[in-house]
Amino acid sequence: MSAKTQYERIIFGLKVKQLRQGKGLSFSDLSKETQMSVSYLNEIEKGKKYPKEDKIRALAQALEVEEAELVSPMLSKNLEPVAELLQSNFLNELPLDLFGIELVKVVEIIANAPLKVGAFISTLLELSRNYALREEHFYFGALRSYLELHNNYFEDIEQAALRFRQQHGLTFGQSALQGQLHDALERQFGYHIEESGLDQYPDLQHLRAIFVPRRKRLLLNSTLTPIQKSFQLGKELGFQLLHLDDRANTSSLLRVRSFEEVLSHSKATYFSVALHIPLEEFVADMRAFFDRERWDGEAMMAIMKKYEATPEMFYHRLTNVLPKYFGMEKLFFLRFLHDPEYGTFEVDKELHLSHLHQPHGNGLSEHYCRRWVSVSLLNDLHDMQQAGTFVNGLMRAQRSHYIGTTDEYLCLTLARPGYPAPNRNVSVTLGLLINEDLRQRIRFLDDPAIQLREVNKTCERCALTDCVERAAPPLVVEKRERWQHIQRQLAALTEG
């Protein structure tokens, strides 16, 4: 008999277990009936083994079913959600190995309680359909969890970037570095780089680069700034040097095919950031910055300009080094997109280390708290643009205390015009949970120049009555209060 797929082994094992338990047979009983060892039967039910024809015949006789029914891929009604999960390829796509989870353990959970697990799976699948969740949502969620598990620091990528810098004698300054990366891609990996390669494709102008693998053509968007162009070249080097073959051929992920593709994109991005912002020097710069007695946004901007990095690159590097070298493990990163024409704010990137922090994307079509510095700084940037003031970037620090909790964060936010779409603005925020450890590491934490604000998650969930920044009524709060009022009335009636 040909080798069976994982799906076939699991289905067969579930059917054997269900039939055995339905007849009230123990493993020992079935072992005597079939002349198979208990350990072998156990492996069959766990989906590890698929028996040969003679053993299938013996199992069918002992379980009093036809052989055709036993080997059929059809499951009983109460196991249909499990079959749906297996047929969706969901288990195969989950990067269980990256989290130290063996697939066989997941199968054991399914086999031990198929009804309960089936109901749970059915609920998950129904939720995903109702909320139009696509596979990429799971992939990106898994990626965030993977990064959080490692505190967003990867020594192997750091070493790969360091080796390349040393071997090629890379220098500071994007203009010089860009040329060196360009030469390395062409000479070492046979790339053909076309600086204005996307100009003839109007519908692709939202992309920064496209890689054509057959001829190793790298088509760049001519509107890219020198920093953005150098970063794209660094990513391509990352794909090659880290042997990331399962990759997207576009600069941003448009349609995700697998988790491996998402992970490759993340690793190549990390490599390019590490290449442009050398670890040791950056750690020394940030150590000196945190040792200042007063908050100085210009000094932080100066560090970013020293490495000629984009805000995203700069903040990415901060999330790499702060947990590892400064012990600042409880942090979050948010990137907001602001469309002034429609007045919308959208979180399109986020990272949470140690746990899910108070400020995060909610996907509920609610209005993010306008007191968040991430949002208020974007509003200030737009006001300055409307007044005709040219602003390349604004930076602000804020201490944000979340109403009804003990959580307070030091938030460092930078807002800038969007590139290459100037009609949209972008803010990036690094939030550090304030505790005693942070107080010892950041001298300027209590600087009175840093504004302290009471904030909440969204306007709909905030009970503040004197908030001039409110963008929507507190609908969730009002609904909760009405429900509590009804409960009090019911309790009074039933107890009277």
C-alpha positions in Angstrom: 0.0 0.0 0.0 1.3 3.4 -0.9 2.4 5.8 1.9 -0.5 7.6 3.4 -0.8 11.3 3.8 -0.9 12.9 7.2 -4.6 13.7 6.6 -5.4 10.1 5.9 -3.6 8.8 9.0 -5.4 11.3 11.2 -8.8 10.5 9.8 -8.2 6.7 10.0 -7.0 7.1 13.6 -10.0 9.2 14.7 -12.4 6.6 13.2 -10.7 3.7 14.9 -10.8 5.5 18.2 -14.5 6.5 17.9 -15.6 3.0 16.9 -13.5 1.4 19.7 -14.9 3.7 22.4 -18.4 3.4 21.0 -18.2 -0.4 21.5 -16.8 0.1 25.0 -13.5 -1.6 24.1 -10.2 -0.9 25.9 -6.9 -0.9 24.1 -6.3 -4.3 25.7 -9.6 -5.7 24.5 -8.9 -4.5 20.9 -5.3 -5.9 21.1 -6.6 -9.3 21.9 -9.2 -9.2 19.1 -6.7 -8.0 16.5 -3.4 -9.6 17.6 -1.8 -6.1 17.5 0.2 -4.6 20.3 -1.4 -1.9 22.5 1.4 0.5 21.5 0.8 0.0 17.8 -3.0 0.6 18.3 -2.2 3.7 20.2 0.0 5.0 17.4 -2.8 4.3 14.9 -5.3 6.3 16.9 -2.8 9.2 17.2 -2.4 9.4 13.5 1.2 8.2 13.5 0.7 4.9 11.8 -1.5 3.6 9.0 -1.9 -0.2 9.0 -1.4 -2.6 6.1 -4.4 -4.4 4.5 -4.4 -7.5 6.7 -4.4 -5.3 9.8 -7.2 -3.1 8.4 -9.2 -6.3 7.9 -8.6 -7.4 11.4 -9.6 -4.0 12.8 -12.8 -4.0 10.7 -13.8 -7.4 12.0 -13.1 -6.5 15.6 -15.0 -3.2 15.3 -17.8 -4.9 13.3 -17.7 -2.5 10.3 -17.0 -2.9 6.7 -13.4 -2.4 5.5 -14.6 0.2 3.0 -16.3 2.2 5.7 -13.2 2.1 7.9 -10.9 3.4 5.2 -13.3 5.9 3.8 -12.2 9.6 4.3 -15.8 10.4 5.5 -16.2 11.2 9.2 -19.3 11.0 11.3 -21.3 14.2 11.8 -19.8 15.1 15.1 -16.3 14.9 13.6 -17.1 17.0 10.5 -15.5 20.2 11.9 -12.3 18.3 12.5 -12.4 17.1 8.9 -13.0 20.6 7.7 -10.0 21.8 9.6 -7.7 19.1 8.2 -9.0 19.6 4.6 -8.4 23.3 4.9 -4.6 22.5 5.3 -4.7 24.8 8.4 -2.6 22.4 10.5 0.1 22.1 7.8 0.3 25.9 7.3 0.7 26.6 11.0 4.4 27.1 11.9 4.1 24.8 14.9 7.8 23.9 14.8 8.9 27.5 15.3 7.1 27.5 18.6 8.4 24.1 19.8 5.1 22.4 19.2 5.0 18.9 17.7 2.1 18.3 15.2 1.5 15.0 16.8 0.6 16.7 20.1 -2.1 18.7 18.3 -3.4 15.5 16.8 -3.5 13.9 20.3 -5.7 16.8 21.5 -8.0 16.2 18.6 -8.1 12.5 19.2 -8.6 12.7 23.0 -11.6 15.1 22.8 -12.9 15.2 19.2 -16.3 16.5 20.1 -15.1 19.4 22.2 -12.2 20.2 19.9 -14.6 19.9 16.9 -17.0 22.4 18.4 -14.2 24.8 19.1 -12.8 24.4 15.6 -16.2 24.9 14.1 -16.6 28.1 16.1 -13.2 29.4 14.9 -14.0 28.6 11.3 -17.4 30.3 11.6 -15.9 33.4 13.1 -13.3 33.5 10.3 -16.1 33.4 7.7 -18.3 36.0 9.4 -15.4 38.4 9.9 -13.9 37.7 6.5 -10.6 36.6 8.0 -8.2 35.5 5.4 -5.2 33.2 5.7 -2.8 36.1 5.8 -4.3 37.3 9.0 -3.3 34.1 10.7 0.1 34.3 9.1 0.8 37.8 10.2 -0.6 37.0 13.7 1.8 34.0 13.9 4.7 36.2 12.8 4.0 38.7 15.5 3.9 35.9 18.1 7.2 34.5 16.7 8.9 37.9 16.9 7.5 38.4 20.4 8.8 34.9 21.5 12.3 36.0 20.5 12.0 39.6 21.8 12.5 40.6 18.1 16.2 39.9 18.3 17.9 37.3 16.1 21.6 36.7 16.6 22.1 34.7 13.4 20.8 37.6 11.3 22.9 40.1 13.3 26.0 38.0 12.6 25.2 37.7 8.9 24.9 41.5 8.6 28.1 42.0 10.5 30.0 39.6 8.3 28.8 41.3 5.1 29.7 44.7 6.4 33.2 43.5 7.3 33.8 41.6 4.1 32.8 44.5 1.9 34.0 47.3 4.1 30.7 49.0 4.1 30.7 52.7 5.0 28.2 55.2 6.5 26.1 57.4 4.2 23.3 56.1 2.0 24.8 57.4 -1.2 28.0 55.4 -0.7 26.3 52.4 0.8 23.7 52.3 -1.9 26.5 51.9 -4.5 28.2 49.2 -2.6 25.0 47.2 -2.2 24.2 47.7 -5.9 27.6 46.3 -6.9 27.3 43.3 -4.5 24.0 42.3 -5.9 25.2 42.5 -9.5 28.6 41.0 -9.1 28.0 38.3 -6.4 24.4 37.3 -7.3 24.0 38.3 -10.9 21.2 40.8 -10.5 20.2 43.3 -13.2 19.0 46.4 -11.4 16.8 48.8 -13.3 16.6 52.1 -11.4 13.4 53.3 -13.2 12.1 49.8 -13.9 8.5 50.4 -12.7 8.0 53.7 -14.6 6.4 52.0 -17.5 3.8 50.3 -15.3 1.4 53.0 -14.0 -0.7 50.5 -12.1 2.3 49.4 -10.1 3.4 52.8 -8.8 2.3 52.0 -5.2 5.1 49.3 -5.1 8.7 50.2 -4.3 10.3 47.3 -6.2 9.5 44.0 -8.1 11.9 41.1 -8.4 11.7 39.1 -11.6 13.4 35.8 -10.6 13.9 34.1 -14.0 16.3 36.9 -15.2 17.1 38.3 -11.7 15.8 41.7 -12.7 15.1 44.1 -9.9 12.7 46.8 -11.0 12.9 49.9 -8.8 10.4 52.7 -8.4 12.1 55.9 -9.6 10.3 58.0 -6.9 12.1 56.2 -4.1 14.3 58.3 -1.9 18.0 57.3 -1.6 17.3 55.8 1.8 14.4 53.7 0.5 16.3 52.5 -2.5 19.3 51.5 -0.3 16.9 49.6 2.0 15.3 47.7 -0.9 18.8 46.6 -2.1 19.6 45.5 1.5 16.5 43.4 1.5 17.5 41.7 -1.7 20.8 40.9 -0.2 19.0 39.5 2.8 17.0 37.1 0.7 20.1 35.9 -1.0 22.6 35.6 1.9 20.0 34.1 4.3 18.9 31.6 1.5 15.3 32.7 1.8 13.9 31.0 -1.3 10.2 31.1 -0.4 9.7 34.8 -0.9 7.4 37.3 -2.4 8.6 39.1 -5.6 7.1 42.4 -4.6 8.5 44.9 -2.1 5.3 44.5 0.1 3.3 41.4 0.6 0.2 41.7 -1.6 -1.1 38.1 -1.6 0.3 35.8 1.0 0.8 32.2 0.0 2.4 30.7 3.1 3.8 31.5 6.5 7.3 30.8 5.3 6.9 33.6 2.8 5.8 36.0 5.6 8.8 34.9 7.7 11.2 35.3 4.8 10.0 38.9 4.2 10.5 39.7 7.9 14.0 38.2 8.0 15.1 40.1 4.9 13.8 43.3 6.4 15.6 42.6 9.6 18.8 42.0 7.7 18.6 45.3 5.8 17.9 47.2 9.0 20.9 45.6 10.7 23.1 46.3 7.6 22.2 50.0 7.6 22.3 50.5 11.4 25.3 48.7 12.9 24.6 47.1 16.2 27.4 48.2 18.5 27.5 51.8 17.5 23.7 52.2 17.7 23.6 50.7 21.2 26.2 53.1 22.3 24.3 56.1 20.8 21.0 55.0 22.5 22.8 54.5 25.8 24.1 58.0 25.7 20.7 59.3 24.7 18.9 57.6 27.6 21.5 59.0 29.9 20.4 62.6 29.2 18.8 64.5 32.0 16.2 66.2 29.7 14.1 64.9 26.9 15.4 66.1 23.6 13.5 65.1 20.5 16.1 66.8 18.2 18.8 64.7 19.7 16.8 61.5 18.9 16.2 62.8 15.4 20.0 63.4 15.1 20.7 59.7 15.8 18.3 58.7 13.1 19.9 61.2 10.6 23.3 59.9 11.5 22.4 56.6 10.0 20.3 58.2 7.3 17.5 55.8 8.3 13.8 56.1 7.7 11.6 56.3 10.8 10.5 52.8 10.2 14.1 51.5 10.0 15.1 53.5 13.1 12.1 52.2 15.2 12.6 48.7 13.9 16.2 48.8 15.3 15.0 50.1 18.6 12.7 47.1 19.0 15.7 44.9 18.3 18.1 46.4 20.8 16.0 47.7 23.7 15.0 44.3 25.1 18.4 42.7 24.5 20.8 45.5 25.6 18.7 47.7 27.9 16.3 45.3 29.6 13.3 47.1 28.2 11.2 44.1 27.4 7.8 45.5 28.0 7.2 47.6 24.9 5.0 48.1 21.9 5.4 49.5 18.4 2.5 51.0 16.4 2.5 52.5 12.9 -0.5 54.7 12.0 -1.6 55.8 8.6 -3.7 59.0 8.5 -5.8 59.9 5.5 -6.7 63.6 6.1 -9.3 63.6 3.3 -11.5 61.1 5.1 -10.2 61.8 8.6 -9.3 58.1 9.2 -6.6 56.6 11.3 -5.5 53.0 10.7 -2.9 50.8 12.5 -1.1 48.9 9.7 1.9 47.5 11.8 2.2 46.6 15.4 4.4 44.6 17.7 4.0 43.8 21.4 6.7 42.3 23.6 6.0 40.5 26.9 2.3 40.9 26.5 -0.5 42.7 24.6 -0.2 46.2 25.7 -3.1 48.7 26.1 -2.7 50.6 22.9 -3.2 48.2 19.9 -5.2 47.9 16.7 -8.8 46.8 17.4 -10.3 46.3 13.9 -13.7 47.2 15.3 -14.3 50.4 13.3 -14.1 52.4 16.4 -12.3 55.7 16.9 -8.9 55.5 18.4 -8.3 57.8 21.4 -7.3 61.2 20.0 -5.2 61.8 23.1 -2.8 59.1 21.9 0.3 60.9 20.8 0.4 58.7 17.7 -2.9 60.4 16.6 -2.5 63.9 18.0 0.9 64.4 16.4 -0.6 63.3 13.0 -3.3 65.9 13.5 -0.7 68.6 14.3 1.3 67.6 11.2 -1.8 68.0 9.0 -2.6 71.4 10.5 0.9 72.6 9.7 0.6 71.2 6.2 -2.7 73.1 5.7 -1.1 76.3 6.9 1.6 75.9 4.2 4.4 75.0 6.7 6.8 72.5 5.3 7.4 69.8 7.8 9.7 66.8 7.1 9.0 65.2 10.5 7.7 65.9 14.0 8.8 64.1 17.2 7.2 64.2 20.6 7.3 62.3 23.9 4.3 61.7 26.0 3.5 59.8 29.2 0.2 58.0 28.7 -1.8 56.8 31.6 -4.6 54.4 30.8 -7.8 55.3 32.6 -9.0 52.5 35.0 -5.6 50.8 35.0 -2.2 51.1 36.6 -0.5 51.1 33.2 1.5 54.1 32.1 3.8 54.3 29.1 6.5 56.5 27.8 5.6 57.0 24.2 8.1 58.3 21.7 6.4 59.2 18.5 7.6 60.5 15.1 5.2 61.7 12.4 6.1 62.4 8.8 4.5 62.8 5.4 3.7 59.6 3.6 6.0 58.4 0.8 5.5 57.9 -2.1 1.8 59.0 -1.5 2.1 62.5 0.0 -1.7 62.7 0.6 -1.3 60.3 3.5 0.8 60.9 6.7 2.4 58.3 8.9 3.3 58.1 12.6 5.5 55.5 14.3 5.4 55.1 18.1 7.5 53.2 20.5 5.8 52.7 23.9 7.8 51.6 27.0 5.9 50.4 30.1 6.9 52.6 33.0 8.2 50.6 36.0 11.1 50.8 38.4 13.5 49.3 35.9 12.7 51.9 33.3 13.1 54.7 35.8 16.7 53.5 36.4 17.5 53.3 32.8 16.0 56.5 31.4 17.2 59.6 33.3 14.9 62.0 31.5 11.7 60.1 32.4 10.5 62.6 34.9 11.3 65.6 32.7 8.3 68.1 33.2 8.6 68.9 29.5 7.1 65.4 28.8 3.3 65.8 28.9 1.3 63.4 31.0 -2.1 62.6 29.6 -5.0 60.4 30.6 -5.9 58.2 27.6 -8.1 55.3 26.7 -8.4 52.8 24.0 -11.2 54.2 21.8 -13.8 57.0 22.2 -16.6 54.5 22.2 -15.1 52.8 25.3 -14.2 55.9 27.2 -16.3 57.4 30.0 -14.5 60.8 30.2 -17.1 63.6 30.0 -14.8 66.6 29.5 -12.7 65.3 26.6 -12.5 68.0 23.9 -10.8 65.6 21.5 -13.6 63.1 21.5 -14.4 61.9 18.0 -17.4 59.7 18.8 -19.9 59.2 21.7 -19.2 56.6 24.3 -21.5 54.0 22.8 -20.0 51.0 24.4 -19.9 52.6 27.9 -23.6 53.7 27.5 -24.6 50.3 26.4 -22.8 48.7 29.4 -24.4 51.2 31.8 -27.9 50.5 30.4 -27.3 46.7 30.8 -26.1 47.2 34.4 -29.2 49.4 35.2 -31.5 46.6 33.8 -29.7 44.0 36.0 -30.1 46.1 39.1 -33.8 46.5 38.4 -34.2 42.8 37.8 -32.4 42.0 41.0 -34.6 44.5 43.0 -37.8 42.9 41.5 -36.7 39.3 42.2 -35.5 40.0 45.7 -38.5 42.1 46.7 
